[in-house]
Amino acid sequence: MEVITERGRILNIIIWNLLVFWILNCSIGSAKEACKNNLKKGGIFDISPDSCNVLQLLLASPLDSDATLEVIQSREARISFQILTCYQYYEKLQECNKEKKKYLPAIYSKE
């Protein structure tokens, strides 16, 4: 009889944990998935794939022929900043893809 109550108790704990994860909008997965998910949450000025997309837009946008030195320097500074954040994103992405993170469990938000 004691074995049945122990199994029931474990099942009860599992059900409650799943309910809490569902309510909090959490997901259980590998550390690799959690790492990639956290990288995607950043904005255009953070280390995220969006920073690389903004870089492409900045590089594709033409400069006016009557652009002042201030405008040119400002654009170069923005491009340099976006290059650095995009580079940092790919460095972090390589860290996420390491083999050891593939088998580590993690809890992360689905947002």
matplotlib code that plots the C-alpha trace (Angstrom):
import matplotlib.pyplot as plt

x = [0.0, 2.9, 4.3, 1.1, 0.9, 4.6, 3.8, 0.7, 2.7, 5.4, 2.6, 1.0, 4.3, 4.8, 1.3, 1.6, 5.0, 3.6, 0.6, 2.9, 5.1, 2.0, 0.6, 4.0, 4.4, 7.6, 9.1, 11.4, 14.2, 17.9, 20.2, 21.0, 17.4, 17.1, 20.3, 19.0, 15.6, 17.3, 19.3, 16.2, 14.6, 17.0, 16.1, 18.0, 20.5, 21.0, 22.9, 20.2, 19.5, 17.6, 20.9, 22.2, 19.0, 19.3, 23.0, 21.8, 19.3, 21.9, 24.4, 21.7, 20.4, 22.0, 23.5, 22.4, 24.9, 24.7, 25.3, 27.4, 30.4, 28.4, 25.8, 28.5, 30.3, 27.0, 26.1, 29.6, 29.3, 25.9, 27.2, 30.2, 28.0, 25.7, 28.7, 30.0, 26.6, 26.0, 29.5, 28.7, 25.5, 27.2, 29.8, 27.1, 25.3, 28.4, 28.5, 24.9, 25.7, 28.4, 27.9, 27.8, 24.7, 22.8, 22.2, 21.8, 18.2, 16.8, 13.6, 12.9, 10.1, 8.3, 7.9]
y = [0.0, 2.3, 1.9, 3.0, 6.1, 6.9, 6.5, 8.7, 11.3, 11.4, 11.6, 14.4, 16.4, 15.9, 17.0, 20.1, 21.0, 20.7, 22.9, 25.5, 25.5, 25.8, 28.7, 30.6, 29.9, 28.0, 25.2, 22.4, 21.7, 21.6, 24.4, 24.8, 25.7, 28.0, 29.8, 30.4, 31.5, 34.0, 35.4, 35.9, 38.1, 41.0, 44.1, 45.9, 47.4, 44.1, 41.0, 39.4, 38.4, 41.8, 43.6, 41.8, 42.7, 46.4, 46.2, 45.0, 47.9, 50.5, 49.2, 49.1, 52.7, 55.3, 58.5, 61.8, 63.5, 66.6, 64.7, 66.7, 65.3, 64.9, 62.7, 60.6, 60.1, 59.3, 56.7, 55.1, 55.0, 53.3, 50.8, 50.0, 49.5, 47.2, 45.2, 44.7, 43.6, 41.3, 39.7, 39.3, 37.6, 35.0, 34.4, 33.8, 31.5, 29.4, 29.1, 28.0, 25.3, 23.6, 19.9, 20.0, 22.2, 19.7, 17.4, 19.8, 20.3, 23.9, 25.8, 28.8, 31.2, 30.5, 34.2]
z = [0.0, 0.8, -2.7, -4.3, -2.2, -3.1, -6.8, -6.4, -4.7, -7.4, -10.1, -8.2, -8.0, -11.8, -12.6, -10.4, -12.0, -15.5, -14.5, -13.1, -16.2, -18.4, -16.4, -16.3, -20.1, -19.5, -21.6, -20.6, -23.1, -23.6, -22.5, -26.2, -27.0, -23.9, -25.0, -28.5, -27.2, -24.9, -27.8, -29.9, -27.1, -27.6, -29.6, -32.4, -30.0, -28.0, -29.0, -31.2, -34.8, -35.2, -34.9, -38.0, -39.8, -39.0, -40.1, -43.6, -43.7, -42.8, -45.4, -48.1, -47.4, -49.6, -48.4, -49.8, -52.1, -49.9, -46.7, -44.2, -42.4, -39.2, -41.0, -42.6, -39.2, -37.5, -40.1, -39.8, -36.0, -36.2, -38.8, -36.6, -33.5, -35.5, -36.8, -33.3, -31.9, -34.9, -34.4, -30.7, -31.6, -33.8, -31.1, -28.5, -31.0, -31.3, -27.5, -27.6, -30.2, -28.2, -27.7, -23.9, -23.9, -26.0, -23.1, -20.2, -19.2, -18.9, -18.3, -20.4, -21.4, -24.7, -25.5]

ax = plt.figure().add_subplot(projection="3d")
ax.plot(x, y, z, "-o")
ax.set_aspect("equal")
plt.show()
